[in-house]
Amino acid sequence: MAELSRSLIPASPVTPDQKQFDYREMDDFYNKSLSEQTRQSYRRVVRQFFTAHPNRHPAEITPKQVLAWRDSLLKKKQKPNTVAFKLSIIRSFYEYLRIGGLVTLNPAET
């Protein structure tokens, strides 16, 4: 796995006024798949998740917020398989960030 760009990793814990993270700049995560369709799915789902949590650094997201997002998808009548697929992408994204040192915990872990 490629190392996260050092410019994306905060030197100290993130405070609400430090929004150094841009989910669009995570090409190493998105490009880990050989399939262009899968890469597009990764980008779309991560964008949807952070659109639901605007101006939030990944380290600020809690398991409760992940569950609320899941519930909002179900309220929008998305199929359970679709919701599970999206949650798996967010879980994988957070695991990538955890391994890279950007977050200490994966709030999407089951």
Secondary structure, DSSP 4 states (H G I P E B T S, - for coil): -PPPPGGGS-SS---TT-----GGG-HHHHTTSS-HHHHHHHHHHHHHHHHHSTT--GGG--HHHHHHHHHHHHHTT--HHHHHHHHHHHHHHHHHHHHTTS-SS-TT--
